[in-house]
Amino acid sequence: MNNRKILTISIILVILGSASLILSICKAAAIILIALSVIGFAYCLKGPWYLGKASKIIRSGNREEYGKASEYSQKALKAGLSEEYTMAAASLLMQYGDPELAKQALETIIASESTESSLSAEVAMSQYYFIKGNTDKAIELADKAMEAGYQGKGLRLSMLDYLLRAGRMEEFRSFLDECQKEITDSPAIEDFKAVLSIAEGRMEEAGKILDSLLEKHQPSFSDPYVHYALVHIHYGERKKAIEELEQAESLQYTNMSVYPAPVITSIISILKGEYAESFMKAVSGNTTGMLSGLVPDFSRIPGNTEDTIPGFPKEPDFTSHGIPTGNKRSSEYGLCTDFTEDGEAWLKRHQSDLS
């Protein structure tokens, strides 16, 4: 074999070897790329997966597990979420976890200056100021959002709570009139109507509204039961007030609840004790304070502890059965708990797949 043939064969072998090496390298690179893609895809889903876990716990209504829901929400934010899911995680944290962490997440969305997302984040931020007791700031942000065109039902219901907590009753009355025209068949609106009746001393009217509301809707938020207890207290019906408050005590609570569970538990304890009469007289004299979540001071003077305490007006017939006996509850809350529509839909789709 001459040198030219040897050289040709050598070149061919080198080319074939190089091609084989290149193919091997490409194959290995492809495998690595696929692996990285799978890892990246899994990581991208990690945040929403944690968020779904958190949402499922909250929807179960098991208050003892809310701490875990808060932890999952924090993990979801750390793993990375889109803006819509960041809003959902912040909402869960605002209601059931650490409002400060929720505030930080919302601030990142507001800073992005994405018109729709920023507006939704500012709406949620109003909840933060409500929780912190700065109702004027909460009202300011809610007003700003509505002026910018945000018309969510949750925001309007939240605004009523903000005005009530701030004691701005004239504005509350006016805004409630406006909301009644736009929000129909709403347990929260019915409850607010009863609140206005109580504030204006129309106790029989409030009792009829609340009795019908509890019979028809059986709300899962505590406010209507507490308000009905206030009506019973006005008439000296200690036992009936306790029954309504015990119903309220068993329900779901958030950081934005006007009447936190420990407050209701404390009131029940007082009504079952020797100071029940003096407490009920103090409440009857300060219903506006109680409506905004404030428990009045009362004299520690032992008194009557009968089921119906003498000396109060006689309670009229509210044409109902007191504590509702059905199984279906309305989950509507007075405060804004809205996710974006896409975020809410995603969470609902994935509830059955997550454990």
C-alpha positions in Angstrom: 0.0 0.0 0.0 1.4 3.3 -1.0 1.7 6.4 1.2 -1.2 8.2 -0.5 -3.6 5.3 0.3 -2.3 5.1 3.8 -2.8 8.9 4.2 -6.4 8.7 2.8 -7.3 5.8 5.1 -5.9 7.7 8.0 -7.8 10.8 7.2 -11.0 8.8 6.9 -10.4 7.1 10.2 -9.7 10.4 11.9 -12.9 11.9 10.4 -14.9 8.8 11.5 -13.4 8.9 15.0 -14.0 12.6 15.3 -17.6 12.2 14.1 -18.1 9.4 16.6 -16.6 11.5 19.4 -18.8 14.5 18.4 -21.9 12.3 18.4 -21.0 11.0 21.8 -20.4 14.5 23.1 -23.7 15.7 21.6 -25.5 12.7 23.0 -24.1 13.4 26.5 -24.9 17.1 26.1 -28.4 16.3 25.0 -28.9 14.1 28.0 -27.6 16.8 30.3 -29.8 19.4 28.6 -32.8 17.2 29.0 -32.0 16.5 32.7 -31.5 20.2 33.3 -34.8 21.0 31.5 -36.6 18.4 33.7 -35.1 19.9 36.9 -35.9 23.4 35.7 -39.4 22.5 34.9 -39.9 20.7 38.2 -38.4 23.8 40.0 -40.8 26.0 38.2 -43.7 23.9 39.4 -42.4 23.8 42.9 -43.8 27.2 43.9 -47.3 26.5 42.6 -47.3 23.1 44.2 -46.5 24.6 47.6 -49.2 27.2 47.0 -51.7 24.4 46.1 -50.9 22.6 49.4 -51.4 25.8 51.4 -54.8 26.5 49.7 -56.0 22.9 50.3 -55.3 23.3 54.0 -57.2 26.5 54.2 -60.1 25.1 52.3 -60.3 22.2 54.7 -61.2 24.7 57.5 -58.9 23.0 60.0 -57.7 25.9 62.0 -55.0 23.8 63.7 -53.3 23.3 60.3 -53.2 27.0 59.4 -49.6 27.3 60.5 -48.6 24.7 57.9 -50.5 26.6 55.3 -48.5 29.7 56.2 -45.2 27.7 55.9 -46.2 26.4 52.5 -47.1 29.9 51.3 -43.7 31.1 52.4 -42.0 28.2 50.6 -44.0 29.0 47.4 -42.8 32.6 47.4 -39.2 31.5 47.9 -39.4 28.9 45.1 -40.6 31.5 42.7 -44.1 32.4 41.4 -45.7 34.3 38.6 -47.3 37.6 39.6 -50.8 36.0 39.8 -49.6 33.3 42.1 -47.6 35.7 44.1 -50.9 37.5 44.7 -52.5 34.3 45.8 -49.6 33.4 48.2 -49.6 36.9 49.6 -53.4 36.7 50.2 -53.0 33.5 52.1 -50.2 34.9 54.2 -52.2 38.1 54.8 -55.2 36.1 56.1 -53.6 33.2 57.9 -49.9 33.8 58.3 -47.5 36.7 58.6 -48.8 39.9 57.2 -45.3 41.4 57.0 -44.2 38.7 54.6 -47.4 39.3 52.6 -46.6 43.0 52.5 -43.1 42.3 51.1 -44.5 40.1 48.3 -47.1 42.7 47.4 -44.5 45.5 47.3 -42.6 43.6 44.6 -45.7 43.5 42.5 -46.5 47.2 43.1 -42.9 48.1 42.2 -43.3 46.2 38.8 -45.8 48.9 37.8 -47.8 46.4 35.9 -51.1 48.3 35.8 -53.6 45.5 36.6 -51.3 43.6 39.0 -50.2 46.7 40.8 -53.8 47.7 41.4 -54.7 44.3 42.7 -51.7 44.4 45.0 -52.7 47.8 46.4 -56.2 46.4 47.1 -54.6 43.6 49.0 -52.3 46.0 50.8 -55.3 47.8 52.2 -55.9 44.6 54.2 -52.4 44.9 55.7 -53.3 48.4 57.1 -56.6 47.1 58.4 -54.8 44.4 60.3 -52.4 46.9 61.7 -55.2 49.1 62.9 -54.5 51.9 60.4 -58.1 52.0 59.0 -57.6 55.5 57.4 -54.8 54.2 55.3 -56.9 51.1 54.4 -59.7 53.3 53.3 -57.4 55.5 51.3 -56.0 52.6 49.3 -59.5 51.1 48.8 -60.7 54.5 47.6 -57.8 54.8 45.2 -58.4 51.4 43.7 -62.1 52.1 43.1 -61.3 55.4 41.6 -58.9 53.6 39.2 -61.8 51.3 38.1 -61.3 48.3 40.4 -64.8 47.0 41.0 -64.2 43.7 42.8 -67.0 42.6 45.1 -64.5 41.7 47.8 -63.1 45.2 47.8 -66.5 46.8 48.3 -67.3 44.4 51.2 -63.9 45.2 52.7 -64.5 48.9 52.4 -67.7 48.5 54.5 -65.6 46.8 57.2 -63.0 49.5 57.0 -65.6 52.3 57.5 -67.3 50.4 60.3 -64.0 49.8 62.2 -63.1 53.5 61.7 -66.5 54.5 63.1 -67.3 56.6 60.0 -71.0 55.7 60.2 -72.3 58.3 57.8 -70.0 57.1 55.1 -70.8 53.5 56.0 -74.5 54.2 55.6 -74.0 55.9 52.2 -71.7 53.3 50.8 -73.9 50.4 52.0 -76.8 52.0 50.1 -74.6 52.0 47.0 -73.5 48.4 47.5 -77.0 47.1 47.9 -77.8 48.3 44.4 -75.0 46.3 42.9 -74.5 43.3 45.2 -77.6 41.1 45.5 -78.4 38.0 47.6 -75.2 38.5 49.6 -74.9 37.3 53.2 -72.3 39.9 54.0 -74.6 42.7 52.7 -77.5 41.4 54.8 -75.2 41.4 57.8 -74.1 44.9 57.2 -77.8 46.0 56.9 -78.3 44.4 60.4 -75.2 46.3 61.7 -76.7 49.6 60.5 -80.0 48.7 62.2 -78.2 47.9 65.5 -76.1 51.1 65.3 -79.3 53.1 64.9 -81.1 51.3 67.7 -83.6 49.4 65.5 -83.0 46.1 67.3 -86.2 44.3 66.2 -85.4 45.0 62.6 -81.8 43.8 63.1 -83.1 40.6 64.8 -85.4 39.8 61.9 -82.6 40.4 59.3 -80.1 38.2 61.2 -82.6 35.5 62.0 -83.5 35.2 58.3 -79.8 35.4 57.2 -78.7 32.6 59.5 -81.6 30.4 58.5 -81.1 30.9 54.8 -77.3 31.1 54.3 -75.6 29.7 57.5 -72.5 31.9 57.0 -69.1 30.4 57.7 -67.8 33.8 59.0 -68.5 34.7 62.6 -69.8 38.3 62.3 -73.6 37.6 61.9 -73.6 35.3 64.9 -71.9 37.9 67.0 -74.3 40.6 65.8 -77.3 38.4 66.6 -75.8 37.8 70.1 -75.7 41.6 70.5 -79.4 41.7 69.7 -80.1 39.0 72.3 -78.0 40.9 74.8 -80.1 44.0 74.2 -83.1 42.0 75.3 -81.4 40.4 78.3 -81.4 36.9 76.6 -78.2 35.6 78.1 -78.6 32.0 77.0 -79.5 32.8 73.4 -76.5 35.2 73.2 -74.2 32.4 74.4 -75.6 30.0 71.8 -74.9 32.4 69.0 -71.4 33.1 70.2 -70.6 29.5 70.6 -71.7 29.0 67.0 -69.4 31.9 66.0 -66.5 30.4 68.0 -66.5 27.2 66.0 -66.1 29.0 62.6 -63.1 29.9 60.4 -61.1 33.0 61.3 -58.5 35.1 59.5 -56.1 37.9 60.6 -58.8 40.3 59.3 -61.6 38.9 61.4 -63.4 41.8 63.2 -64.0 39.5 66.2 -61.0 37.2 66.7 -61.7 33.7 68.2 -60.0 34.5 71.5 -62.2 37.6 72.0 -65.4 35.6 71.4 -64.2 32.9 73.8 -63.6 35.5 76.4 -67.0 37.0 76.0 -68.6 33.6 76.3 -66.7 33.0 79.5 -68.0 36.3 80.9 -71.6 35.6 80.0 -71.4 32.2 81.7 -70.0 33.8 84.9 -71.3 36.0 87.7 -70.6 39.3 85.9 -72.9 38.5 83.0 -75.5 41.0 83.9 -73.2 44.0 84.3 -71.4 43.0 81.1 -74.7 42.9 79.2 -75.7 46.3 80.5 -72.3 47.7 79.3 -72.7 46.2 75.9 -76.3 47.5 75.5 -74.9 51.0 76.3 -72.1 50.8 73.7 -73.3 48.8 70.7 -71.3 50.9 68.3 -68.1 50.0 70.0 -68.9 46.3 69.9 -69.9 46.6 66.2 -66.4 47.8 65.4 -64.8 44.9 67.4 -64.2 46.7 70.7 -65.3 45.0 74.0 -66.5 47.7 76.5 -65.3 47.9 80.0 -67.8 46.7 82.6 -68.2 46.6 86.4 -67.1 43.5 88.1 -70.3 43.3 90.1 -71.9 39.9 90.6 -75.5 39.8 89.3 -78.3 37.8 87.9 -77.3 34.7 85.8 -80.7 33.5 84.6 -81.3 32.5 81.0 -83.3 35.7 80.6 -82.2 38.5 82.9 -84.9 40.8 84.2 -84.8 44.5 83.6 -84.2 44.4 79.9 -86.8 44.9 77.1 -88.8 41.8 76.2 -87.5 40.2 73.1 -90.0 40.1 70.2 -90.5 37.0 68.0 -88.0 37.1 65.1 -90.0 34.3 63.3 -87.2 31.7 63.1 -85.5 28.9 64.9 -82.3 30.5 66.3 -79.2 28.4 65.5 -79.5 27.0 61.9 -79.7 23.2 61.5 -78.8 22.7 57.9 -75.4 21.5 56.5 -74.6 24.0 53.8 -72.7 27.1 54.7 -72.0 30.2 52.7 -68.2 30.9 52.6 -68.6 34.6 51.7 -66.5 36.9 53.8 -66.9 40.5 54.5 -63.3 41.2 53.8 -61.6 41.0 50.4 -60.0 37.6 49.9 -60.1 37.5 46.1 -57.3 35.9 44.1 -57.0 36.8 40.4 -59.5 34.7 38.3 -56.7 32.6 36.7 -55.0 32.0 40.1 -58.2 30.9 41.7 -59.1 28.6 38.8 -55.6 27.0 38.9 -56.0 26.3 42.6 -59.4 24.7 42.2 -58.2 22.5 39.4 -55.3 21.1 41.5 -57.0 20.6 44.8 -57.8 16.9 44.2 -54.2 16.2 43.0 -52.4 17.6 46.0 -52.0 16.1 49.4 
